[in-house]
Amino acid sequence: MEKKTGRYFPNRLKYFRLLFNLTQKEVAWILNVHPTKISKLERGLIRPDQDMLDALASLYQTTSHELYFDSFVTTRAWVVERKKLFWNMKNEKIKEETS
């Protein structure tokens, strides 16, 4: 039986995903994992290993510490800047897959 993780981290994962207007499927595609893994992470059924935590932090343009702990304040400028970085990264991944 899977154990639930701390109550804040799963909420923060979902918060960041929605902040970037992504679905769980899109996050899974970008990180090359099965969508159920993202679902389980967001529900607190599994904990990410360090590699997954780093990948999620990179995707959401933050640090693993900020992702895991509620230690920052988002501003509109921060969100806009991170979304630009994210979409550039996503476009690069699409180009790699099509070439």
trRosetta pair geometry for C-beta under 8 A, 3 or more apart (Angstrom, degrees):
i j d omega theta_ij theta_ji phi_ij phi_ji
2 40 7.5 -76 -178 -160 167 118
2 45 4.6 43 124 -178 145 85
2 46 6.1 -63 -153 -68 131 71
4 7 7.9 27 151 -80 118 65
4 44 4.6 35 -157 130 81 114
4 45 6.7 -36 -99 -94 59 40
5 9 5.8 -46 119 56 128 128
5 10 6.6 139 65 -36 108 102
5 44 4.6 -136 42 -156 81 84
5 45 8.0 -41 -4 24 89 10
5 46 7.5 3 -31 114 117 16
5 47 4.9 126 -87 -81 133 91
6 9 5.3 83 72 2 99 104
6 44 7.4 -135 65 -135 34 120
7 10 7.4 -65 -165 36 32 102
7 11 7.1 23 152 -10 64 118
7 44 7.1 -12 -111 -97 39 157
8 11 5.7 -69 -156 42 39 111
8 12 6.0 37 154 -24 76 108
8 69 7.7 45 109 -130 138 40
8 70 6.1 -92 -178 -29 138 110
9 12 5.6 -57 -146 34 32 111
9 13 6.6 36 156 -23 66 100
9 44 7.1 119 74 -102 91 90
9 47 8.0 37 100 -126 156 80
9 67 7.9 54 -142 139 84 73
9 68 5.7 -11 -109 -145 109 60
10 13 5.7 -49 -151 29 35 113
10 14 6.7 29 154 -12 65 104
10 41 6.7 175 -115 146 81 52
10 42 5.2 105 -165 -172 88 32
10 43 6.0 -87 -155 78 144 3
10 44 3.9 -83 -36 -55 145 85
11 14 5.9 -58 -152 40 33 107
11 15 6.1 40 149 -26 67 108
12 15 5.2 -50 -144 34 34 118
12 16 6.4 33 158 -17 66 102
12 67 6.2 146 133 -175 128 54
12 68 7.4 161 73 -119 153 14
12 70 6.7 -149 -85 -77 127 80
13 16 6.1 -57 -151 36 28 105
13 17 6.3 27 153 -18 64 108
13 38 7.9 -171 160 -165 130 76
13 41 5.7 -140 -176 130 175 104
13 42 5.0 -132 94 -97 122 74
13 56 6.8 -43 -122 -166 98 144
13 67 7.5 54 -83 -177 67 100
14 17 5.6 -55 -146 37 33 113
14 18 6.2 26 159 -13 67 108
14 42 4.8 92 -62 -150 95 114
15 18 6.2 -62 -148 41 25 104
15 19 6.1 33 152 -28 63 109
16 19 5.3 -51 -145 32 32 119
16 20 6.5 16 160 -5 65 107
16 56 7.7 101 87 172 150 98
16 60 4.3 -10 -179 -126 134 147
16 62 7.4 -106 -119 12 137 137
16 67 6.9 -18 -39 -128 156 92
17 20 6.3 -70 -156 45 28 99
17 22 5.0 -97 -166 69 76 101
17 23 7.8 37 171 -159 116 5
17 24 7.1 17 -168 -81 155 58
17 27 5.8 -50 -120 -56 114 140
17 38 7.9 105 -94 -178 149 121
17 42 7.4 -40 6 -94 146 132
17 60 7.9 -75 -65 -86 48 118
18 21 7.1 34 -170 -81 40 35
18 22 7.6 -112 -76 44 24 65
19 60 7.7 68 70 -145 121 108
19 74 7.5 -105 -134 -143 145 166
19 79 6.3 -120 -178 -132 108 108
20 60 6.6 -127 -34 -116 137 78
20 82 7.5 -91 -88 123 101 106
20 83 6.2 171 -125 -106 74 81
20 86 5.7 -108 -141 160 126 174
22 26 4.5 -130 -162 81 93 128
22 27 5.4 99 139 -52 134 88
23 26 4.7 101 51 3 76 99
23 27 7.2 -140 94 -2 43 84
24 27 5.7 -53 -150 37 36 111
24 28 6.2 38 152 -20 67 107
24 35 5.2 92 127 -160 100 95
24 38 4.4 167 -161 103 93 130
24 39 5.6 48 -165 -63 157 77
24 42 7.1 -99 -102 -1 118 145
25 28 5.7 -56 -148 38 30 113
25 29 6.3 33 153 -22 65 105
25 35 5.0 -18 -97 -100 60 132
26 29 5.6 -51 -146 33 32 113
26 30 6.4 31 156 -18 65 105
27 30 5.9 -56 -149 37 30 110
27 31 6.2 6 160 1 66 114
27 38 5.0 122 90 -121 121 149
27 59 6.9 82 -140 165 85 160
28 31 6.2 -70 -141 51 26 96
28 32 7.9 -156 166 22 56 2
28 33 5.2 -103 -147 78 76 73
28 34 6.1 -37 -159 137 131 15
28 35 4.1 -104 -17 -83 164 57
28 37 6.7 128 -115 53 104 95
28 38 4.9 -111 -63 -15 93 129
29 32 7.5 22 -177 -73 28 40
30 59 6.1 106 119 -121 138 123
30 89 8.0 61 -154 124 123 108
30 90 6.6 -59 -105 -107 120 86
30 93 6.4 141 -131 43 74 177
31 38 7.8 135 44 -73 135 109
31 52 7.5 60 -176 -138 138 77
31 55 5.2 100 -131 147 108 133
31 56 7.3 0 -92 -73 144 65
31 59 6.7 -51 -66 -60 102 142
33 37 4.5 -72 152 56 123 146
33 38 6.8 134 92 -41 118 86
33 52 7.6 43 -60 -120 155 110
34 37 5.1 106 66 -9 77 100
35 38 5.6 -52 -158 34 48 110
35 39 6.4 49 147 -20 73 105
36 39 5.2 -52 -147 39 40 117
36 40 6.1 41 154 -21 70 104
37 40 5.8 -54 -146 37 30 109
37 41 6.4 33 153 -20 63 105
37 46 7.3 -60 -151 61 68 144
38 41 5.7 -53 -149 35 32 113
38 42 6.3 25 155 -14 65 109
39 42 6.0 -61 -148 40 28 106
39 43 6.2 14 158 -8 65 112
40 43 5.9 -62 -141 45 30 103
40 45 4.2 -82 -160 64 84 115
40 46 4.6 36 137 13 119 107
41 44 7.8 36 176 -69 28 27
41 45 7.7 -74 -55 48 21 75
41 46 6.0 -52 -78 71 59 89
41 47 7.9 88 -123 -130 77 17
41 48 6.0 37 -124 -57 123 96
41 52 7.7 -146 -96 152 143 135
48 52 3.7 -133 -162 94 104 117
48 53 4.5 142 107 -58 127 76
48 56 6.6 -75 -117 -3 170 135
49 52 5.2 91 50 12 68 102
49 53 7.0 -129 98 -6 32 93
50 53 5.5 -54 -144 38 33 114
50 54 6.2 33 157 -19 66 106
50 64 7.7 17 -153 -147 69 163
51 54 5.8 -56 -149 37 29 110
51 55 6.3 29 152 -20 64 107
52 55 5.5 -53 -145 37 33 112
52 56 6.3 33 155 -18 66 104
53 56 5.9 -53 -147 37 29 109
53 57 6.3 29 153 -18 63 107
53 64 4.7 65 145 -140 105 118
53 67 6.9 167 -167 85 82 134
53 68 6.7 7 -151 -60 124 115
54 57 5.6 -54 -146 38 31 112
54 58 6.3 33 154 -20 65 106
54 64 5.6 -42 -86 -66 54 127
55 58 5.7 -54 -148 36 30 112
55 59 6.3 35 152 -22 64 105
56 59 5.6 -51 -148 34 32 115
56 60 6.3 7 161 3 66 110
56 64 7.7 91 69 -111 90 77
56 67 6.0 136 112 -172 107 160
57 60 6.3 -70 -144 52 26 94
57 62 5.4 -103 -156 82 76 71
57 63 5.6 -1 -166 178 134 17
57 64 4.3 -87 -46 -69 151 59
57 66 7.4 113 -134 57 106 88
57 67 4.8 -124 -91 -14 86 141
58 61 7.4 26 -176 -76 31 37
59 86 7.0 53 177 -124 58 101
59 89 7.6 -160 -127 105 53 151
60 67 6.5 118 64 -97 136 116
60 82 6.9 11 173 179 55 131
60 86 7.4 5 -117 -88 30 124
61 81 7.7 -160 142 115 153 81
61 82 3.9 -176 70 -140 140 93
61 85 4.9 102 -95 80 139 136
61 86 6.1 -101 -25 -55 118 88
62 66 4.5 -111 170 83 115 127
62 67 5.4 136 95 -55 122 88
62 72 7.5 -152 -145 33 121 154
62 82 7.4 5 -48 -122 82 139
63 66 4.6 93 54 9 83 100
63 67 6.8 -148 93 -5 43 87
64 67 5.5 -55 -144 39 34 114
64 68 6.0 25 159 -14 68 112
65 68 6.1 -61 -141 42 26 103
65 69 5.9 -24 175 30 66 108
65 71 6.5 -32 139 42 92 144
66 69 6.9 -71 -122 63 21 73
66 71 5.6 -113 -113 63 63 96
66 72 4.9 6 -141 -6 116 127
74 78 5.2 -139 -153 79 65 132
74 79 5.9 62 178 -55 114 96
75 78 4.6 100 51 2 75 103
75 79 7.2 -143 92 -5 41 86
76 79 5.8 -56 -151 36 32 111
76 80 6.3 30 154 -18 67 107
77 80 5.8 -55 -145 38 31 110
77 81 6.2 30 157 -18 65 109
78 81 6.0 -59 -149 38 27 110
78 82 6.2 21 157 -15 64 111
79 82 6.0 -60 -146 40 27 107
79 83 6.2 28 157 -21 64 108
80 83 5.9 -55 -146 34 28 111
80 84 6.6 30 155 -20 62 104
81 84 5.9 -55 -155 32 31 111
81 85 6.7 27 152 -14 64 106
82 85 5.7 -54 -150 38 35 111
82 86 6.1 39 152 -23 67 107
83 86 5.5 -53 -146 36 32 115
83 87 6.3 28 159 -17 67 105
84 87 6.2 -57 -146 37 28 104
84 88 6.5 30 155 -18 62 106
85 88 5.8 -57 -152 35 30 113
85 89 6.4 29 152 -18 64 108
86 89 5.7 -60 -153 37 31 111
86 90 6.2 29 153 -19 68 106
87 90 5.4 -49 -141 37 36 113
87 91 6.2 39 157 -20 66 104
88 91 5.9 -55 -148 36 28 110
88 92 6.5 31 153 -20 62 105
89 92 5.7 -54 -152 33 31 113
89 93 6.7 32 151 -20 64 104
90 93 5.7 -53 -152 33 34 112
90 94 6.6 34 151 -19 65 104
91 94 5.6 -52 -149 35 35 113
91 95 6.4 37 152 -20 66 104
92 95 5.7 -53 -149 35 33 113
92 96 6.5 35 152 -21 65 104
93 96 5.7 -52 -149 34 32 113
93 97 6.5 28 154 -16 64 107
94 97 5.9 -59 -150 38 31 109
94 98 6.3 16 158 -9 66 112
95 98 6.1 -67 -143 43 28 101
95 99 6.1 15 164 -14 67 115
96 99 6.4 -67 -142 38 24 102
